[in-house]
Amino acid sequence: MNNPRIPSVSVRNMTLKAGDPKICVSITGRTRDDILDSCREIVRARADIVEWRVDFFKEYTNDFLLKDTLAELRRILGDIPLIFTIRTVEEGGLAEIRLLDYIRTYRECARSGLADIFDIEYKIMLQLPREVVADIRKNARVIVSKHNFNSTPDLETLIDDIIRLQVSGGDIAKLAVMPEDEEDAARLIKASKEIIAHYTTTPIITISMGALGIDSRAKCVETGSCITFGCVGRPSAPGQLPIQQLRDAVNRYKFVK
C-alpha cells in the first residue's frame, strides 16, 4: 500500500482510497416505510456509507415516490454518503428497465444532489452517450460495476476486467465474482493486489461472493478495496457479514497488518 500513485475519491467529508476501507450497508426494502426504517437502523449501526438498492423498491418506476423517498433518505442520513443503485436482472438484481428510463432516472436523481454516488453496470456504461455520463458526474461520483454470479475467471482475465472498469469513464471500479473453491477466492485477492501495485487509475472495489469469499470482504486493507459491504438484517448479496462482525474482522486485520 506504499504506492504513491494510488488515487482517491472524495465524497462529502469522506475520502475513498486503498488502505482505508469504508463499510457500506445496502437498503433492500420493498416499500417506502421499510426503506426508511431500514435506513434509520443502518445509521444506528454506524455504517460509513449507505447504498439504496432501488431495484428492490416496488415503486421504483413511480418518479414522484422515488424522488420523495430519496429526499427522505437524505434527511435521515445527514452527511453519510449515499450510493444510488438500480441493479438489473442480468447482474443479479430485480430491475427490468428500458435504457431510456434508466438514463432519465439516473440523470434526474443525480441533478437533485440527494445521492452522492451512482452505480452503473459496465454493460450499461458502454451504451451511455458521453454527455449522459458527464451530466451525472457534474453532481455525483460514479461506480462502474460488473458482477459474475457463475464463476471466477483466470488471473489475467480478472486483471483485464478491473482495468476495463477503471478506464470506462467512472470514478471507482467494482468487480464481484463467484468462487467455486478456495483457489478461486485467493485468485481474486491476488488480482486485486496486482492492480493496486501496478495498474491502478481509480479506486477499486473487489468482492469474492458467497461463504468462500468472506476473506475478500474482511481483508480489504490487503486487497485495496476502498469499500467493503456488510449487512444489517437481510444481506443484499451472498456472503455479506453482519456489520459489527465485518467491522471487527476488518479492524483485526488492520491490527495484524
N, C-alpha and C positions, 0 to 999 in steps of 0.2 A: 503493500500500500504506500510505498515511498515515491511512486511515480508522480513527479511534479506536474505532469500534463493531465492528470485526472480532472475532468470537468465537473462543474456543479451547476445546479439549477436552483434559483431562489423562488420560493412560494410563500407569500405573506411574510411571516417572521421566521421562516424555516429555510435551511439550505439542504438540498438533497445531493448527496455525493457518496462515493465509495468510502467505506471505512466508518461511516456514521449512520447505520441503517435506522430508518423510522418504521414504526409498526402501524400498519393500516388495517382497519376492520371495515368490512362491507355491510351495507344495509340491504337486506333482501326482502323487505316487507311487501305484501301484495296490495295492501290498502294504505290510504293516507295516514290513518291513525296508527297502523302497525309500523309504518316507516318512521313517523315522528317519535313514537315510543321507543323504537329501536335506536334511533339517533341519541335520545336522552340517555339510554342505558350505555351506549358506547362512549359517550362523553364522560359519564361517571366512571367508566373503566379506564379512562385516561389514554385512549388511543391517540397517537401522534397525528394520524391522518384518517379521514373517513372517506370511503368510496360509496357512492349511491349506485347500486346496480339497478338502473332504471328499467331494464327489461323485465324485472320481477314485478313491477308496478302494473296492476291490471288496467290502469287508466293512462298508460304512457302515451297513447295516441291522442289523448284529450289535451290540447295545448293549454287551456286555462288551468286545469287541475295539475298538470305537470309543472307549470311555472309557479303556481300558488304553493305547491308542495316544496319546490326548490327554494322559494323565498323563505318559507318557514324553517327549512333545514339550515339555511344560512343564519337565521336569527338564533337558533339553538346552538350552532357550532361556534359562533363568535369568530375568533381568529384561527380556529382549527381548519387547515386546508381540506377542501372537498374535491374528490375525483368524481366526474360525471361519466358513467359508462353505460352504453347500450350494447350488450353482448348478443350477437346473432346466434341463431341455432347452429350454424355451421361451426362456430367457435365455442360451442358448449353452453350458450345462453338460451334465452327464451324468445328473443325478438325475431319476428318475421316482418321486415320493414323494407319499403322501397328506398332506393338510394336517394331519390329526391326528398323524401320525407326525413331521412336520416340527416341529410345536409341541412335542411331547413331547421330541424330541431337543434342540431349542434350549433349552427350559426346564431340562432336567436338566444339560446341559453348562454353561449359564450359572450354575446354582446351585453347580456344582463349583468355581467360581473359577479354573479352569485356563486358560480363554481370556479375553481382555480385550475384544475387540470382536466383535460378531456382525453379519454382513452379511445383511440381509433384503431380498429383492426387493420393489419397490414394490407390485406387484400382490398379493403375499402380505401385505404390511403392511396393505393396505386390508381384508383378510379377518380379521386377527387381533383378537380381543377386547382391549379396553384393558388388562384385568388381566394378559393374557399378556405384552404389551409392557412393562408396569410391572414384572412379575416378572423379565424378562430384564434390564431396566435397573437393578434393585437391585444386580446383581453385575457388570455389564459395560456397555460402550458399544454403540451400535447405528449401523451404516451402513445407510442406506436407498438401494438401488441400482436403476438402470434401464439396460438395455442395448438398443441398436438396432443390429443387425448388418447392416441393409439400407441405411441411408441416414443423412443428417444433415438434420434439419428446418430450417425457416427460422429467422431470428434470434429472432423473437417467440416461437415455439414452444419453442426451446431455453431461453430465459429463463423462460418459464412452467413448463417441465418441472423446472428446477432449483428454482424457488420451491416447487412442489408437493412435491418431495422434501424440502425444508427444513422444511416445516410438517406433514409426515406423522407426526411423533412420534418420530423418531430423533435422533441426536446429530450425524451427519455425512451429507451428501447426496452421492451419487455418480452421475454420468451419463456413460455411454460410448456413442459413436455412430460410425458408419462413414462416412468421406468417400468421395465418388466423384471428387473433384478437389481441387486446392489451395484453391479458393474455399471449399469445404465445411470444410476443416480450419481455415482462417483464421476462418470464422464461429463455430466452436466456441470458439476463443480469445477472440474479441470478446465472445461471450455470457458467458464466464467473467469477463472483466474488468468487464463491466457489472454482474454480480451482486455482485462484490466491492466495487465502487464505490458501489452504490446499494441493493441489496436483501438483503444477507447477514444471515441469522439463525442459521446454523450454519456450521461449516467445510464446505468443498466439495472434491470430487474430480471433475475433468472430464477426459475422455480422448477424443481422436480416434484411433481404432484404425487398424491397418494401416500400411504404409510411408508413406502420405501424412500420417499423423497423428503422426509421430515428434516434430515440433516441440512438440506439446502436452504430451508427456512430459518433454522437456528444459526447456521454458520455463515450468515450473510456478511459478517465482517470479513471473512476469508474470501467469499465469492465476489465481493464488491457490489452486491445488490444494495441500492440506495433505499429500497422499501422492501419489507417483508410482510406477508399477510397472515393475520390471525383471525380469530372469531370471538364474538360474544353471542352465545347461543348457537344457532344453526350455522354451520360452515357454508360459505358460498362456493367453495371448490374443494376437491378431495385432498385430504392431508393437512388441512389447516388446524393449528393448535389453538386452544383457548388462550385469550390474550395474556393472562398472567403467566401461564405455563410457557408461552413463547417468550415473553419478556424475561423470565427467569433464565431460560435457555440461552438467549442472546447475551444477557449480562454475564452468565457463567463463562461463555466462550470469549467474551471481551477480556475477562479476568485472566483466562488461560493464555490468551494471546499476549 
